[in-house]
Amino acid sequence: MEETMSRKHHLLRVSLFCLVVLATSAGHAFGAARVTLLHGKAKIRGRMGSSYRPVRVGTVIRTGDRLRTVGECKLEMQMDACITVRLGPDADYTLEQLDRAAGAVLTVHARLLTGRAWAVIERALHMRPRLRVRTPSAVIGVRGTTFRLDVSERGDTDVFAYEGTVQVEAAGQTV
């Protein structure tokens, strides 16, 4: 009788642990981002050069995937629980790297060829997020901030920091 109760308690603890793990990781594919908002049309192409396919809310974006927003589309993606990126109209964005390293560092590298992107990077107790975005004319590195990038058809880049600090490298200078 006592052994049966002990097994039930152990099974209950294991079940609760699994529920907690699933709840904290729900909606997040390891090493990937997920589309959480979509107004308009967007398309995605895998890193192996496959053809573009439509994006929907819930679409998983993996390292090497290229996203394009069509016309006045707005698309938002979540990376773990601490980095949110929103793409504006006619954006051309590639997720180049998304890694979780030892010491709870979340590193995201992306490329924005054209269009507009906003990012919110929130520090969390369990995670130290870092985001680097390359454009044709600059490299922008951020930690714990809110910022926007505008990349023109010619590749010119404008950076707007709403909160925190943004480091910009362009033409051999760092600002």
C-alpha positions in Angstrom: 0.0 0.0 0.0 2.8 2.4 1.0 4.8 1.5 -2.1 1.7 2.1 -4.4 1.2 5.6 -2.8 4.9 6.4 -3.3 4.7 5.4 -7.0 1.6 7.5 -7.4 3.4 10.5 -5.9 6.4 9.9 -8.1 4.2 9.7 -11.2 2.4 12.8 -10.2 5.7 14.7 -9.7 7.0 13.5 -13.1 3.7 14.5 -14.8 3.8 18.0 -13.2 7.4 18.4 -14.3 6.5 17.5 -17.9 3.6 20.0 -17.8 5.8 22.8 -16.6 8.4 22.0 -19.3 5.8 21.9 -22.0 4.1 25.1 -20.7 7.3 27.1 -20.6 8.4 26.0 -24.1 4.9 26.0 -25.8 5.0 27.8 -29.1 8.8 27.8 -29.3 10.7 25.3 -31.5 14.3 25.0 -30.3 16.6 26.9 -32.7 13.7 28.5 -34.5 11.3 31.4 -34.4 7.5 31.3 -34.8 5.2 33.7 -36.6 2.8 35.1 -34.0 1.1 37.9 -36.1 0.4 38.3 -39.7 -1.6 41.0 -41.5 -1.4 40.6 -45.2 0.7 38.2 -47.3 4.2 36.9 -46.7 6.2 34.1 -48.1 9.1 31.9 -46.9 11.8 29.9 -48.6 14.0 27.3 -46.8 17.8 27.6 -46.8 18.1 24.8 -49.4 16.7 27.2 -52.0 13.3 25.6 -52.2 10.5 27.6 -53.8 8.6 30.2 -51.7 5.5 29.1 -49.9 2.9 31.1 -48.0 3.4 32.1 -44.4 0.7 31.6 -41.7 0.4 32.4 -38.0 2.3 29.5 -36.4 4.8 29.0 -39.2 8.2 28.0 -37.9 11.2 29.9 -39.1 14.5 28.1 -38.9 18.1 29.1 -39.4 18.6 29.9 -43.1 15.0 30.6 -43.9 14.2 33.7 -45.9 11.0 35.7 -45.4 9.5 38.3 -47.7 6.5 40.4 -46.8 4.3 41.3 -49.8 2.9 44.8 -50.2 1.7 46.4 -47.0 2.1 43.2 -44.9 3.1 43.2 -41.3 4.6 40.1 -39.8 5.7 39.4 -36.2 7.9 36.6 -35.0 8.9 35.4 -31.6 12.3 34.0 -30.7 12.2 32.2 -27.4 10.4 34.5 -24.9 12.7 37.5 -25.1 13.1 38.6 -28.7 10.3 39.8 -30.9 10.9 41.0 -34.5 8.2 42.7 -36.6 8.7 43.1 -40.3 7.0 45.9 -42.2 6.0 46.2 -45.9 8.2 44.7 -48.6 10.8 43.4 -46.2 13.4 40.8 -47.2 14.7 39.1 -44.1 16.8 36.0 -43.5 17.3 34.3 -40.1 21.0 33.5 -40.3 21.6 32.0 -36.8 19.5 31.3 -33.7 21.5 29.6 -30.9 21.2 29.0 -27.2 24.7 28.8 -25.7 25.9 27.8 -22.3 25.2 30.5 -19.7 21.7 31.1 -21.0 22.8 33.3 -23.9 20.4 33.5 -26.8 22.2 34.7 -30.0 20.2 35.7 -33.1 21.9 36.9 -36.3 19.7 38.1 -39.1 20.0 39.9 -42.4 17.6 42.6 -43.7 18.1 43.4 -47.3 15.2 45.8 -47.8 12.2 47.0 -45.8 11.6 47.9 -42.2 12.0 45.8 -39.1 11.3 46.6 -35.4 12.8 44.6 -32.6 12.1 44.3 -28.9 14.8 42.5 -26.9 13.8 41.9 -23.3 16.2 40.7 -20.7 14.9 37.7 -18.8 16.1 36.1 -15.6 16.9 32.9 -17.4 18.2 34.4 -20.7 20.7 37.0 -22.0 19.4 37.8 -25.5 21.7 39.2 -28.2 20.5 40.3 -31.7 22.7 41.3 -34.6 21.1 42.4 -37.9 23.2 42.9 -41.0 22.0 45.2 -43.8 23.7 46.0 -47.1 25.4 49.1 -45.5 25.6 48.4 -41.7 25.7 45.9 -38.9 23.5 46.6 -35.9 24.1 44.9 -32.5 21.7 45.1 -29.6 21.0 43.8 -26.1 18.0 44.6 -24.0 16.5 47.4 -26.2 13.8 48.4 -28.6 14.8 49.7 -32.0 13.7 50.0 -35.7 15.6 49.6 -39.0 14.7 51.0 -42.4 16.6 49.7 -45.4 16.0 51.4 -48.7 16.1 49.7 -52.1 19.6 51.1 -52.5 20.7 49.5 -49.2 20.9 52.7 -47.2 20.2 52.0 -43.5 18.5 54.2 -40.9 18.5 53.1 -37.3 16.1 54.4 -34.6 16.6 53.4 -30.9 13.4 53.8 -28.8 14.9 52.4 -25.6 18.3 51.2 -24.6 21.5 51.3 -26.6 22.1 50.2 -30.2 25.6 49.7 -31.7 26.0 50.4 -35.4 29.0 49.5 -37.6 29.1 51.1 -41.0 31.8 52.3 -43.4 34.5 51.2 -41.0 33.1 53.2 -38.0 31.3 52.1 -34.9 28.7 54.4 -33.3 
